[in-house]
Amino acid sequence: MPNSQFDQRTAELISSLTESGQLKPFYDITSPMRPIVNIAGKGEVLVLCANNYLGLADHPEVVEAGIQGLRDYGAGTASVRFICGTLDCHRRLEEKIASFVGTPSSLSYVSCWNANEALFPTLVGPDDAVLSDALNHASIIDGMRLMAKSVNKKIFPHSDLAQLESLLQETQNHPTRWVITDGVFSMEGDVAQLPEIVALCRQYDAMLVVDDSHGVGVLGKGGRGTHEHFDLFGQIDVMTGTLGKALGGAAGGYIAASESAIRVLEQRARPSLFSNALPATVAYSAHKAMEVIENDPSIVARLHSNVAAFRTGLADLGFDCTPSPTAIIPIMIGDEAEAIRKSARLFELGVLAIGFAFPVVPRGEARIRVQVSAALTDDHVQQAMDAFAQL
Ligand SMILES: Cc1ncc(COP(=O)(O)O)c(C=O)c1O
């Protein structure tokens, strides 16, 4: 039975977003994700907003591996892991992830969102305390909402180490304290101050969790992530990350941690117990993506040089880009409608760079988020700069 109040409410929201210029456009892409894609009704555009940091989404070896996964195991497991959904390619993938990010073990999920929802309610004890950076990703925030009500949850201002230390002091009576931070902050493009955070966690005997979804494949000479960038490889207790960005771009996520943490997650985490396993095609393609990076780290170097070219080029054009080694460059606009208008203008100029507005970022902090890829050639970089110069 249709519900007229509900219909009215949804129609009002959509029309108010339309009238205020805040309605997000959805473009239909009719080609694989790569620097130049075809958009239905528009034609070719240069993509500057995919998480395809290493250009592996259409890499021939990654695509071929996915096809092989489909041939070897069919469309999917038709089961969760503990019933009959664990394939040997899951185990191989998980060994690869653990060695790639530097932990003893790992467990895959159908997304990093799922991984973050698995982690907190399962590993955090009811009397523990969790200290979380204010700008952590939405999946961390939602994952924390699933913890026992008795957990002492504290949010510290973004990258404020003095506040973090005082919270560590305040929570000394809890059996385990957890500090959780993004490695690379997805909306700001800045990097967590890991050396200081690791030191604080050691000093106060706290567990450190780093979500490195935008760091893995991107930071460090070998693309292993934020900890490699800071020479802290192997020193993070728990890492979560996605396979849906630099590592092939399909989907999937992981928790990488100690053997015992992973065993507990296998036994107790609700997304592990009640949701299907990662499709084999994704397990194969993500595995291959890590092999491609290991065999040819020059793609990571190419990403780093493209990032430097973008940051310098945009700064020379007068855009305010804070220095950072990451591939995320937010161009702050402020007003929601203005950010969407500017993004539409870039689109007219043949560049896809989406405007981010509420609720993705706080009200009044709308921005265009530029994301750099190793797959961009010098000509693409020039094309981008020409468009931004016109903007
Ligand atoms: C920091 C962070 N964590 C988790 C996720 C979720 O990743 P997935 O797409 O695999 O669910 C994202 C995706 O945007 C992210 O930026």
The ligand as an ORCA input file, in Angstrom:
! r2SCAN-3c Opt
* xyz 0 1
  C      38.674      5.483      4.943
  C      37.656      4.591      4.293
  N      37.278      3.478      4.925
  C      36.371      2.647      4.406
  C      35.794      2.899      3.179
  C      34.776      1.954      2.639
  O      35.366      1.151      1.650
  P      34.492      0.148      0.801
  O      34.120      0.867     -0.459
  O      35.382     -1.027      0.560
  O      33.321     -0.202      1.628
  C      36.166      4.041      2.467
  C      35.532      4.317      1.161
  O      35.290      5.402      0.752
  C      37.118      4.907      3.039
  O      37.473      6.025      2.420
*
